Amino acid sequence: MVQTSVETAIILQCLSDKLYSDIKKQAPSKNAFFEPQDHSFKPTDDQEYGTFKSWKKFQEKILNFSDENKFVVVTDISNYYDFIDLVQLRNVITSFVQVQESLFDFYIHIISALAWRPDFMPPRQIGLPQIDLDAPRLLAHCYLFELDRFMEQRSQKNYARFMDDIDAGVDTIEDAKRLLRDTDLVLQSRSLRLNAGKTRILTAKEAYSHFRVRDNRFLEQLEMRLLAMASFGEPIEPKLKRISDIFEKLYKKGYFRIGNGEKIIKRLIGIYSKLSARVPELLFEYFISLHPNLREASLRNLGICGIRKADFDRIKGVFERGLVCDDYFRLVLARRLVEAKIEYDGTEAESLKAVLAYFPKDDFCSVYAAIWILSRFGAAKTIFNFLEETEYIWTNDESLSRLVAGMWPRLRENKDEFPKYYVYLMERLLPKGVELLEFHKDLEGEAVKYGRIKSVVGAKNDSVPLKCTHEKMLVLQSVLRSSEVAEGDKAKLAKTHSYIMSEKSYLAKGII
């Protein structure tokens, strides 16, 4: 995945939001489901929005195919992001929707510059970068507008697409093969091909099983029932215990191995997380060991319910057994550990050290993840020692430099050594890192700086386990050190964020 600068990410997101507002009503088919996240900061009670909400609509659409057709075609596109031609992408989008072409060309220019390529290769106008932003996803969605129009023109009533996942309902095998042939021809005109390994023609009965129609409908009812019970104060533990027993038995029997079984598991984990209920321990171990697609959801559930020594041991076991072969797991683990509740019993420091031992100090992503973990759990001296050991990594990267600068509120907690830390950082940080360090220094001394961010830092956030993000907590630490911020404002902030401020790792100024 590509790591962008903060400025680039903001510019891309603004351009993406503008483009989406232009194309939303001009798309050739209502059966292509994609919607970016809402970044307007509007209050909402709906926890399911943006891309996930669109995916659910996509699922609801295809669930009807097996009721109305004898066969269902399931397919997707091979290496989709890697083979999108940016020149053709521009032609496709501008031929279907009216956009401000100067802004759109700027958008494409940034995306093209971010696409990964070996240092010795010349720039190519092929491939979208893998970034955790809406910008490339929106372009990938729009690139298949020609396919959407083709489906509309051939009156393909039961058709649904989510990014490059394509499903359609037909009445005969001949219709299914013809549809696949024609779809592949449309894609070939843009140098794309269907993924033969993931293309299937299912009978209505097979489709019903593959898409887990019954399971999805059951989960919809189960979720509504449990949430209603919780809202009325009814005890849900006995019902959850029964569900957990059934869940574990079905998993052991291999019930979730076929079709969209993993997606059903993910939905179940989501229900547990909404209710702050712990996923069964044995299943948690299976999920993080054997199902990479379920690791993030499982770790999020763990953070909501509280991480214990046994959980740290299971995470360590995943590394010990050689089941981690990507950077993504370390980055996700870092994110979930930093936002998690911890059940303290005196062993947590050794458990965290044992996990950190599997984060190599000569690798960008591992150093990034380790610094993020230490920014919550590390004492100032521990953090500084780690920065010295990995100096040759973070001093050569803008993103890491900003991350290091953002740890200043934690380094500042060492009253004797922080002047030395400040000089050390100022001599080594890249320009963007220096900017962030100066931002924190200004917060410590200028009330006017606090005034600009007052509404943001004063807002509570019940969507995360500690009721406040770690990033905001670091900013709060700088604000609360200011001699110019009114004591009444400080007291109000302390009251609003009392939950996270009383958390041991912050209260003790680090536990490692």
Sequence and secondary structure as in RCSB ss.txt:
>XXXX:A:sequence
MVQTSVETAIILQCLSDKLYSDIKKQAPSKNAFFEPQDHSFKPTDDQEYGTFKSWKKFQEKILNFSDENKFVVVT
DISNYYDFIDLVQLRNVITSFVQVQESLFDFYIHIISALAWRPDFMPPRQIGLPQIDLDAPRLLAHCYLFELDRF
MEQRSQKNYARFMDDIDAGVDTIEDAKRLLRDTDLVLQSRSLRLNAGKTRILTAKEAYSHFRVRDNRFLEQLEMR
LLAMASFGEPIEPKLKRISDIFEKLYKKGYFRIGNGEKIIKRLIGIYSKLSARVPELLFEYFISLHPNLREASLR
NLGICGIRKADFDRIKGVFERGLVCDDYFRLVLARRLVEAKIEYDGTEAESLKAVLAYFPKDDFCSVYAAIWILS
RFGAAKTIFNFLEETEYIWTNDESLSRLVAGMWPRLRENKDEFPKYYVYLMERLLPKGVELLEFHKDLEGEAVKY
GRIKSVVGAKNDSVPLKCTHEKMLVLQSVLRSSEVAEGDKAKLAKTHSYIMSEKSYLAKGII
>XXXX:A:secstr
     HHHHHHHHHHHHHHHHHHTTT S TTB       S    S S  HHHHHHHHHHHHHHTHHHH SEEEEE
EBTTTGGG BHHHHHHHHHHHS   HHHHHHHHHHHHHHS   TTS   SB     SSHHHHHHHHHTTHHHHHH
HHHTT SSEEEETTEEEEEESSHHHHHHHHHHHHHHHHTTT  B GGG EEEEHHHHHHHTTHHHHHHHHHHHHH
HHHHHHTT   HHHHHHHHHHHHHHHHTTTTSSTTHHHHHHHHHHHHHHTT    HHHHHHHHHH GGGHHHHHH
HHHHH B HHHHHHHHHHHHTT   SHHHHHHHHHHHHH  B  SS HHHHHHHHHTTS TTSHHHHHHHHHHHH
HH  HHHHHHHHHHTHHHHTT HHHHHHHHTTHHHHTT TTTHHHHHHHHHHH  HHHHHHHHHHHHHHH HHHH
HHHHHHHT   TTSTTSS HHHHHHHHHHHT SSS HHHHHHHHHHTHHHHTSHHHHTT   
